Amino acid sequence: MGSSKTSQPGIDIQLVIFDCDGVLVDSEVLCKRVIIAMLADLKVVVSSAYFDEHFLGKSYESAHRQILTDFNISLPAEFRDNYLTALLKVFAEELQTTPELNSVLAGLNVRNCIATSSSPKRVAFALEKTGLLPFFEGRITTSTEVVNGKPAPDIFLLAASKVGVKPKHCLVIEDSEAGIQGALAADMQVVKYTGASHFKGVLPTSADKNEPISADKNDKVPSISHWCEFFNLYPNLKTTD
């Protein structure tokens, strides 16, 4: 585990900002399956690794620009709506929360909110489907509300300002490199969550296979692979009986 930005993780945290896809809901493998298949229908062949590098944690607009840059193909106007329709159908059948998430949400003694690259319709559907909406209703910020999506800090700064908490008192939980970089740029504390399905089978790239890989490649971000580890790392954020 990498060291945190502070010597004592969780000190003075007043707000926990959750990413949605890959953190609250185990959706990234579903997103990957749907969009890779739809792109293949347009003769745009991308790999799982390409998705992870260029799409994970980023907005649809960012993915659209990446496809144009790398394949010289502008996705048709109806692609976004068709993708959302296909994805929500899969969500309705398969989407679940990440394992044991509710124990953390129920145990937090500070406020929380969401900052997500998903569209309002997609995040609302995901939260309704998984029963998470009561934990976050009225405290959801999406990429449609900012000019610059992740890895820019804008969405995190906006989410914190809505709740009235200064960035230095925020803890962001992210799964993607783009989200982690955005949270660090916002001067917030960050933890990487690696318990979702898209991390299964991912091997370390360090020469020392026994050395945990830091989320932001600079050894600044701690990571957890299961929600049961969260309150071990941040015990002062847990409600006491």
C-alpha positions, 0 to 999 in steps of 0.5 A, a space after each residue: 500500500 502506498 502512503 497517503 498524502 497525510 501522515 495520518 489518513 482521514 484526519 479532518 475529513 468532512 466529506 467522502 466523494 465517491 466515484 460511481 462506476 467501478 466504485 459504488 457499482 460494479 459496472 465497468 466490465 459491463 460498459 466495456 463489453 457493450 461499447 467494444 461490441 458497438 464499436 466493432 459494428 462500426 469497424 472500430 476494433 479496440 482491445 480491453 486494454 485500450 478501453 482501460 487506458 482511454 475510456 475508464 473514468 472518462 466522459 463520453 465526450 472524451 471517448 468520442 475525441 479519442 476515437 476520432 484521434 486514433 481511428 479518424 472516425 467520428 461516431 454517428 450522432 445516434 451512437 451515444 443514445 444507442 450506447 446508453 440504451 444498450 447499456 441500461 438494458 444490461 444494467 437492468 439485468 446484471 448490475 450490482 453494487 461492489 461487494 459489501 459497499 453498504 456496510 461502509 455507506 451505513 457506517 460513515 460518520 461524515 457526509 458523502 456525495 458522488 462525482 461521476 463521469 456518467 450522464 445524469 440518466 445513467 447514474 440515476 438508473 444505476 443507483 435506482 437499480 442497486 438501491 443506492 439512491 437513498 444514500 446519495 439523493 440530492 448530492 450527485 455531480 456529473 460531468 455534464 455540469 463541468 467544462 473539463 471532465 476527469 482528469 481535470 479537478 473541476 468535477 471534484 471541486 464542484 461536488 465539494 462546493 455544493 456541500 460546502 466543504 473545502 477541498 483539503 477536508 475531502 476524501 475521494 474514492 476512485 478506481 481510475 487513473 483519470 479520477 485519481 489524477 483529478 482528485 489530486 489536482 483538486 488537492 484532496 485526499 484520495 484512496 484507490 478502490 480495486 475491488 470491482 470486477 475489472 481489476 480481476 486478473 490485472 497483474 502488477 507491472 512493478 519489477 518487484 511483484 511483491 511491491 504494491 503498485 501506487 495508484 498514481 505512480 508517485 506513491 501518494 495514494 493508498 489502495 483498498 481491494 475490499 470495502 472491509 479495509 476502508 475503516 481499517 485505513 480510516 477508523 475515525 470515519 466510522 460511526 461508533 455505537 
